[in-house]
Amino acid sequence: MDTITHAFAGALLGKGLFTTRRSESPTEYSQQAGVAIFAATLGSAFPDVDMVYDFFSRDDLAVLKYHRYITHSLILLPLWALLLTPLIRWGARKFGFSPPSFAWTALATAAGLASHLLLDLVTSFGTMIWSPLSRARPAWDIVFIVDFTMSAILLVPQMAAWVHRDTAHNVRRASRMWALFTVLALGVLWFAAAMGFSFPAWVVPIASAIFAAIFFLPLIGNRGSKIRRSTWARGGLLAATAYLLLCTFAHHVALTRVRDFATAQKIDAQEIAALPLAPSLLDWDGLMLTSRGVYRLDESLLSSKTVNLDFFPDSPPDNFLATARTLPDVQTYLWFSRFPVFRIHPIAGNEAVDISDIRFKMGTSTRTPSLTYRVTFDSTGNVIQQGMARNSK
């Protein structure tokens, strides 16, 4: 999941679960609640600090080796919470805020950290939650890595609380928020079309109507002003939980269909998965890894028919491919990859071995899949270059 969505989740957790009155003084209570919300938000964003290494490293595989590693460890979660808590409390005092107790701040921070691990586990990228004891990468394949629906579910309740807390400006705020989220929904439609994903346009007016109901209906009789921020947040947490459960059910249905298809077509699959497609839980990629290549089955849960079936064959084995497989960085890439395809092709008078993980094949785009590793050989079979390939047609 992207870092911004993680931060939305942390803020929602803080507002919904950690703003319980901890002081008789209204000012002190407000400050303590603010610090607790900040702690949950920081905890939820903190694990992605490991991406900083990628900016300074010359290692092409840094994002695979170190992203979602020890900062995403369930084993080390208590340690990160205990290290962050005194920094949060010190920073709060530095800026004149009264923080809650050490235990309460640590609990809010740990909740944010845990939400990050959960929201990464439900994607298909893989998360090394047992590091440093194990470098296994469990991935639940329930939601897309950048899930706009989840982002909206986590953010909209917080914006609704802001809209309705001021009765003097709530109508103007509601109008602006409705317009903003409707435009964002149109942006998601554009993104889906650009990436080659099938996303029906009728979803946008439905989303706009939902946003209108959330922002405008509570204006009747100023009922929204009577709803506490914590209540809005808890409603958002329940909605997010319901969405994850719905995605889990959709994943089960999609995976069952892929397995049934493989059985019916007598495909001898070494691994089978159903991966969510952006931006709807109704569309899935069914992937089947075989000894000859990878089958990809596009399916819609609204239809019982196969939408499209592609086969990505491996190039025939040769000395270039055999040599490439022995390289340490290629072995690291294969440790990360779940559905690799090997393609040998000429490039500038040399021979290149491209290894792509079909998990990252975007829709119907003809561009080189993200995170494709390329090894280039000269005519005598010597490696002259290796690293991540740039996206190209």
N, C-alpha and C positions, 0 to 999 in steps of 0.2 A: 504494500500500500504506500502511496506517496506521503511525504512528510507532512504536507499541509493537512491532509485528511486525518493523519495521526493527531495533529495538534487540535483539530476540531473535536476529536473523540476525547482527548484529555480535558479540554475546557468543559465539554458536556458532562463528563464524569465529575469534575470538580464542582460544577454548579448544582448537579443533581444529588451528590452524595456527601460532599464535604463542606457544606455551608451551614451545618447544624450550629446553633448558637453555642459558643464556647465562652461567652463573657456577658456580664450584665450590662456593660457599657455599650450602647449602640455604635459608637465610633470604633471602639476596640473590636467589637464583633464584626463590623464591616471590614476592618483591616485584616482580621484573622481569616475571614472568608475569602478575601481577595488573594491572600498569600496561599491559602489552600488550593484555590483554583489555579493559581500560577504554578504551584508545585505539581499538580496533576498534569497540567499542560506541558510543562518542561519535561516531566517524566515520560510523557507519551511521545515527545519529539526526540528526546535524548539518544535513543539507540542508533538513529541515523547519523550520529556524529562520525561513525566509521567511514562515511562517504568522503570525509575530508582527506583521508589518506589517498584516495583515487586522484584528487586534484594535483597532488604533489609527487605522486609515484610515476615512474616511467614503466612500471610493470603493466602490460596490457591486460593481464588477468587479475589485477588487484580487486576489481569489483566482484569477481567470482570468489576469490580466496578470502577476502576480508569483510565484504559487505554481508550483513546479517550473520556476523560471527560472534565474538565474545560480548559485544554490547547488546546482542539479542539473546543472550544466554538466560534460560530459566534458572539455571543453577546459580549464576552470578547476580540475578536480579536483586536479592537482598543487599548485596554489597554495593551495587550502584545506588540503591535507595539510601543507604547509610552514608555514602559519600556525598550525594547531592543534597541531602537534608540540611547539614550545617551550612553549606554554601547558600542555600535558599534563605535560611533564617538570618544569616549574616547580612545578605543583600537586603532583606526586608528591613532590618534595623538600620542599615546604612541609609536607606531612603525614608526613614521615619515611620515605618509601618510596624505594628505589633503583630508578630507571627503567632500562630497557635503553638501548642506544645510540640516538642520534638517528635513524640510518638505520632501525633495527628498529622504533622507535616510529612513524616516518613511514610505513613500509611497512604496519604494522597499521592505521594511520589511513586510509591510501589504500584498503586492502582493504575497510574498513567503508564508506567513501564509494562505492566501486564497487558494493558489494552493494546500496546504496540505489538507485543509478541503475538497476541491473538489475531490481530488484523493482518499481520504478515503471514502467519500460518495458513490462513484461509485462502491465500493466493497460490499461484503455481510456481513461483520463483524458488521456493525452498528456503528454510530458515534453520540455522544450526543452533537450535535451542539447547542442545546438550553439550555445547562447547564449554570449556576446552577438553572435556572428557571424550567427546566424539564429534566427528565432522559430518555426521549424517545430516541430510537436509530434508526433513519431513515437509511435505506440501499437501494441503488438503484440497486444492483445486476448486474452491467453492465460489470465489469472486474474482473478477479481473484485477490485475495489479493496480490499475488506476480505475476505481469504480465511482463514477459520477453520482450514481444513485445513492451509494453509501455516504458520499461526501455531503449530498443535499440533506439526507436524513439527519446527519450529525449537526449540520449548520443551521438549517431552517428553524428548529425550535429555539435556538439561541437568539436568532434575529427576531423571531416572533415575540420573545420576552422583551427585547429592546424596543420593538415597535409599540407595545401596549403598556409600557411602564409610564409613559408620559401622555396623559389624556389630551394635553393641549396640542400635541403634534402627531398624534397616532394616525390620523387619516393620511397626512402627507407621508409619513414614514411607511405606512402600509402600501401606499401606491408605488412608492419608489422601490420597495423590496419586491413587490409583485412584478414590476417591470424588469428589475434586475435579474430575477431568477428565471423569468420567461425568456429573456435574451440569452441567458446562460444555457437554457434548454435548447434553444436554436443553435447555439454554438456546439453543443454535443451532437446534434443532428449533422452539422457540417463536418465535425471531426470524424464521425462514423462514415460518412460518404467518402471523405478524403482517404481513409484507411481501407476502404473497400468492404466495410461491414454492412450487413443488411440491417437497417434500423428504420421501421415504419414512421412516416412523418406524423401519423395520427397520435403518436405518443406525446408530441409537443403540446397540443391543445389540452390533452388530459393532464399533463404535468402543470400547465398554466392554471387550469381550473383548481387543481389541488392547492397550488400556492395561493390562489385567490381565496379559497375557503379558509386556509390557515391564517392569512393576514387580515381578511376583511370581516369574516363572520364574527370574530370576537369583538368587533367594533360595536355591534348591536347592544345597546344598553351599557356600553363600556365594560362588558363582561371580561374582556381581556385584561383590564387593569386590576381585576380581582384575583387573577391567577398569578401565583408566585413564580419567580424565576426558577426556583428549584422544581416546581411542578412541571413547568415547560420542559426542563432538562430531563426529568425522569420520564416524561412522555417520549422524548427523543430516544432515551436509552431503551425503552420498551420497543419502540418502532425499529431501532437498529437490531435489537435481538430478534424480533419477528422477521426482519429482512434476512438475517443470516440463516435462520431456520428455514425460511422459504427457499433460499439459495441452496441449502443443504439438501432439501427434498428434490429440487430441480436437478442438482448434480447427480443424485441417486438415479433419477429417471433417465438422464442423459447417458450415464455410464452403463446402465442396464441395456439401453438401446445399442450402444457401441459393442458391448460384449455379444449381444444377440446377433448383430450384423457380422461380426468376425466369425462366429460359429456357423451362421448360415452360408457365408461365402468361403468357408473352410480356409480362413486366413490363420496361419500358424504364427500367432503374435507372441513375442517375448514380453512385451509390456503393453498395457492398454490404459488409456486415461480419457477422461472427458474434461475439457478445459473451457471455462466461461469465456464468451466473446463480449467485447465492449459494444454498446453500453447497456445491454439488456440481459436479464437472467433467462430469457427465453431461447437464446441462441448459444450453441455450444460447438466446440471442435472436438471430434472424436479422433484420437490418435492411436495408431496401432504400429508398434515397432516390430519389424521382421528381419530376417537375416539378409534380405535383399534391399531393404529400404523402409520407408515410413508411409503408411496410408493415412490420409486425413479426410475425415468425414464431416462435412458441415451439416448440422441438423438444427431444426427448429422444434421446440416443444409444442408449438401450435399445429404442427403437421406430423403425420405418421410416416410421411415419405422422406427419403433421403434427398437433401437439397443438392449436394454435390459431393463427388468422391474424387480425390486426387491421389496420385501415387508419386512419391519422390524417391526414385531409385538411387541406390549407391552405384558409383562408377565401378567397373570391373576391377578386381584386385590387381595391382602391379607393384613394381619396386618402389615407386614414389609413395604410394599409399602405405606400404609396409614400413618404409623408413619413417614416414610422418607419425605413424602410430607409436613408434619407440621414443619420440621426443618427450622430455619431461613436461613441457608446457601443454602439449597435446593431451597427455595423460591427465593433467590437471583439468583441462577443458572437458574431457570425457567423464571425469568424476562428477562434474557439474551437470553435464548434459543428460537429458532423459530420452530424447528422441533425435539422435544425431543422424545426419545424412552426409555422406562423403562424395564430393564431386571433384573430379580431376579435369582441368581445362587449361589450354594454352593462354599465356599472358605475356605480351611483349617479348616473344621469342623464347620464353621459359615455360615451365610447367608448374601449375599451382594446384594444391590440394586445399579445397574449401570444406570446412566442417561446420555445418549449421544445425542448430537445434530447432526443429519444426515448431516447438512451443512458441517461438518468437517470429513465426511467419505471419505477417500482418495482413489479414483479410485476403483480398484478391490482388494485392500489390505485387508487382513484379520485381520490386527492389530486393537486394540481398537481405536476408533476415538479420535482425539485430543480433549482436553477439556471435557473428560468424568468425571463426578462426581460420587464418590462411597461412599455409606454408608454401613458399616459392622455391623451386629447384632450378638449377641450371641444367644444361643438356647432359652433363656428366653425372647428375644425381646428387650434387652437393646442395645443401640448404644455403640459400643466399639471403633469405628474409623470412621472418615469421612474425605474426601478431594479428590483432583484430582487423578484419577487412572493413574498409569504408563502405557505407551503403551506396549502391549503384544499381543501375538497371540491369 
